[in-house]
């Protein structure tokens, strides 16, 4: 979710509405995992989606990003579509840092960094806290009008 917040915020030019939409969209890819927090909430959708496609396939693909982006574009203002697509894409990129995804689904080829499970938590936390630091610096920049590092 935090990577989606950052992506939505940056790609909508520092708009916090974009950050919120990006954050929500950042969890949509895990709809294919019935055991995820999001998947448990939407279990009637999550379970069949997982049974049909599996995890880290269709909902972790460029095709999924394009479909959600286009649907959002035709229903909502452009900034929402940008936030949705960037939030989903941020999730997928994050998952590629901790494993493989079928980014070009329906192609069977996987993309990402295969890591040993014992390093998963470390990499996940380092990435998460790094994103929080970047968000904090962006907030400080916006509030003060001065640029720190960014």
N, C-alpha and C positions, 0 to 999 in steps of 0.2 A: 504494500500500500504506500509506503513512504517513497519508494522510487516513482510511483505514479504521481504522487503529490509534486515531487520535484519536476518531473517531466511536464505535467500540466501547467505548473507555474511558469517554467522557463519558456515553453513553446507558445504560451498566450501572452507573452510580454510582461510577466510579473503580475498577472491577474489572479487574485486569490480564489475567485470562483473557478477558474481553470484548474487551480491546484486541488480544490475539493473534488471536482469531476474526475480529474486525473487519478486521484487517490482511490476513489470508488472504482473506477475502471481498472485500476491496477490489481484488483482482486478477481476480476471476472474470469481470467484465464484458469483459475483453479476451480471453476465450476465443474470441470471434468474429474474432480477428485472428491468422492463422497465423504472422505474422512477429513477433508479440510474444513476450517471454520465456515467458509462460504458455502462449501458443498453440503455441509450438514443443514444449514439454513434452507437451502433449496434442494434438499435430497430428492424430491420427486423428479427433478430435472437432472440433477447431478448423477444419480445412479444409472439411468439409461444412457446418458451421455458417455459415462465411463465404460459401460458395457459395450457400446457401439464402437467407440474410438480408442479407449484406453486413456492413460494419463500422459500429458506432455506431447500430444499429437495435434489434433485439429485446433483446439483452443490455445495452442502455443505456436501457431503458425502465422506466417505473413498473410495467408488467405483470410484467417480470422480477423486480423487487424484491419484488412481492407474492407471486409464485410461490415464489421461494426462501425468503422469510420464512415463508410458510405451511408449506412442506415442512419447514423447520427446526423450526417450532413443534410439528408433529405427531410429529417424531422425537426432538427434543432438549428440554432444559429451556428455559424462556422466555427466559432471558438469552442463550442461543445464538442464538435466532431474532432477538432484538433486535440482537445484534452482527452477524449475517449481513446483515440488511436494512440496517442503518446503514452497514456497510462498503461494500456494493454502491452504496447511494445516494450515499455520499461520493465514490466513483469517478465516478459519473455527473455529479454537480455539478462535480467537477474538470474533467471533459471538456467541460462546458458553458462553462467559463471560457476554454477554448482552442479552441473550435470548436462545431459543432452536433451534436446527437443527436436521434434520433427518440424523445423522451421519452414520448410518448403512442402509441407503436407499438401497433397496426398503422396508426395515422394516419400519413400521409406528411409531416405538418408537422414541421419541425425547430425545436429550441429551443437557444439558446446564443448565444455571442458569436463572430461570425466574425472571426478575426484573421488578419493576414498571417503567413505561415509564418516570416518573419524575426523575428517577435516571440514565437513559440511557446516557444522555449527560455528566454527571459527570464521570461515569465509563469509557465511551469512551475516554474522554479527559485525564483522569488520566493514562489510559493505553497507549494512544498515546504519551503523553509527557514522560512517563517513558521509552518507547522504544527509543525515540529521545535521552534521556540522556544516555542510554546504548550505542547507536550508537556513540554518541559523545565521550564517554570514550574509545570505541574500536578504533575510529579514532585517538585519542590522543595517545593511546598505540602503534598503528601501526606506527605513525609518529615519535614518540620519541624512540621507542624500549623499553621503560620502562613500567612496569605494574602499573597502578594506583590501582583501586579497583579490576579490573578483572584480 
